[in-house]
């Protein structure tokens, strides 16, 4: 069994403290390429969550049977098998979106986030802990990529969740800015993704530094400087 405090620690690390995109800065290749809109970022993150959760439970279950010297090739084989299943499932169930995401679904095999977590966590912890770690690390990536994709899409085209009809037939994107908004092309290009990712990292660091700042006591005022030196 897993204790509540352990679940809270794993969730906090995955969603915030060790966020894969804002703290560990892993997986930048799909992050910059796919987040041209919120839908693409969310769906690639969901595929990654599936792979991370399944690879976590598989490797944690087999960790005592895998020789230490060949653990990395075995880990890659297990992850590659799971990615193939997810890739085929996307191709069969969401073919139009599969064509948009392109090579980035098969490339989950080489994603640093997946390999880093199976090596650092799943290979040393029980299956349930490893499954939760994979889920919450993936969810940290999910909210980050969805937020980054949403910001890029909003600034670049004035819409939100463009391409949602590829996932939910009949649904349409939200237009949050006027129809005559000209858009800002650089937000949809990789340089814009770098700038906005840097802003998100700065925002997270600012929130953490503000939380660490000692609270001022009510009723006290800052000491005034002596005007005569």
N, C-alpha and C positions, 0 to 999 in steps of 0.2 A: 504493500500500500504506500501511497504517497501522502505526506502531510500537507496541510493547507499552506503553511509557511513556505514549504518547498515549491508549491504551485505558484504562490505569489512571487517568489524570487525568480523562478523561471520566466513567468509572464513579464515581470518588470524588466528583466534583462533583455528579453526578446523584443518587447515593444518600445523600450526607451533607452535604458542604460547602455546596452550593447547593440543598439539598432544597427543592422547590417549596412544600411546606406548612409546614415548620418554620423555614426561613430567609427565603425570598422571600415567604412568606405570600400566595400566589396561589391562585385558585380556591376561595375560602372559601364561595361560595354552594353548589356541589355538595358540598363537604366537610362543611358543617354539616347539609345537608338529607338526604344519602343515607346517612351513616354511622350509621344507627340499628341496624345490625348489620354484622358482619364480611363477610358474603356480598355485600351491596349495595355496600359500599366497594370490595371486591376486583374485582367485575365491572365497575363503572363505571371503575375504574382500568385494567382490561384494554382496555376500549373506547378509553380515552384513549391508551394505549400504541400501539395500532394506528394511530390517527390521527396521533400525533406521529411515529412511525417513517416512515409513508408520506408525510406532508407534508414531512418533513425531506429524504427522498431526492428527491421531486418538485421542491421549490423549489431545492435545491442543484444539481440537474441543469439547471434552467432559469434560474438566477440571472443568467447573462450575457446572456440574451435578454430579460429583463424590464426595461423602462425604470424608472429609479430613481424618477421622479416618480409613477408609478402602481403602485408595488410593493405597497403595502398592500392596495388593492382586489383586485389579482391574487392575493396571498397568501390573502385571505379566500375568493375564489372556489375556489381549489384546496382549501383546508381544508374548505369547505362541501361540495364534491363528494365528498371522502373520507368526511366525516361521514355523508353521505346513504347511501353504500355500507354503512358500519358499522351505521347505524340500521336499514336494511332487512335486513341479515344478522341482527341481534339479533331483529327482529320475526319473521323466518322461522324461525330456529333455536331461540330461547329466548323464545317469546312471553309466557309467564307472567312471567318476570323482566323482560321489556321493559315490561309494564304496570306493574310495581312501580317501576322506575327512572323511568318517565314521561318528562317533558319534558327531563330532564337529559342524555340521550344526544344529542338534536338540539342542545342548548345547548353542546355541546363546541365548536361553531363559534366561539362568543364567549368560550370559556375563555381567560383571560389567560395561562395556562401555555403553550398551543399557540402563540398569536400572539407571545408574548414570545420563545419559542425559535426560531421561524422567522425572526423579525426579527433577533434578536441572534446567532444561530449559523448556521442553515441558509443564510441569504442571503450568508454570508461564508466558508463552508467547503465542502470537497468532499463529494460524496454519501455516501460511506462514513462519514466523520466525523459528518455530520449525522444519518444513520440511527442510529448508536450513541448520539449525544446524545439523540435522541428516545426511544430505548428506555430508557436509564438514567434520564433525567429522569422518564419515566413509571413506572419501577420504584421510584424514590424516592417518588413519589405513591402507588404501590401499597402499599408496606409501611406508609406512614404512615396511609393511610385504613383499611387492614385492621386495624392496631393500634388506631386510634381507635374504629373500629366495634366491635371485639372488646371493648374496655374499656367502652364505653357499653352494649353488650348484656349483658355479664357483670354490671355493677353494676345495670343497670336491670331485668334479667329473670332473671339467674342462668344464662343459656345462652350457647352459642357457636356461630356459624355457623347461626343460625336462617334458614330459607328456602333451605338448601342443596339441598333436594329440587327446587327450581325449576331448578337447574343439573344436578344428578345425581339422576335419578329413583330413588326408593327410599332415598336417604340421609336421615338425620335429624340434627337439631341435637344438640350435646353439652350435657348438663346438668351443670354444674360445681358448682352450689350446691344445697342441699337443695330438694326439691320444694315445701316449705312456705315457701321464701324469699319474702317479700312483694314484693321488688323496690324500686327507688328510681326513681320516675317521672322526676325531674328529669334523670337521666342520659340518658334517651331524648329529651329536649326540647332545643331549640337552646341554652338557657343552660348545660345540662350539657355540651354539645359545646364551648362556649367555654371552660368551666373545665378540661375534660380536655385540650383543645388547648394551653391555657396551661401546664398541668403538663408536657406533652410538650416544649414549647419550653424550659421551665425545666430539664428533665432533660437535654436536649441541650446547653444552655449550661453546665450543671454539669459534664458529662463533658468538654467542651472546655476549660473552665478548669482542671479537674483534670489534664488531659493537658499543659497548658502550664506547670503548677506545677513548679519545679525540684526534681529528686529529691534527697532528703537523703542525705548520705554515711554509709555504715554505720560504726558505732563512734564517731560524734560525738554529743554531747548538746547541747541548747540551752544558751546561756549563762544563768546565774542572776543575778537582780538583786541588787545590793549591799543587804543589809538596813539599813545605816546611811545609805542615800541616796547 
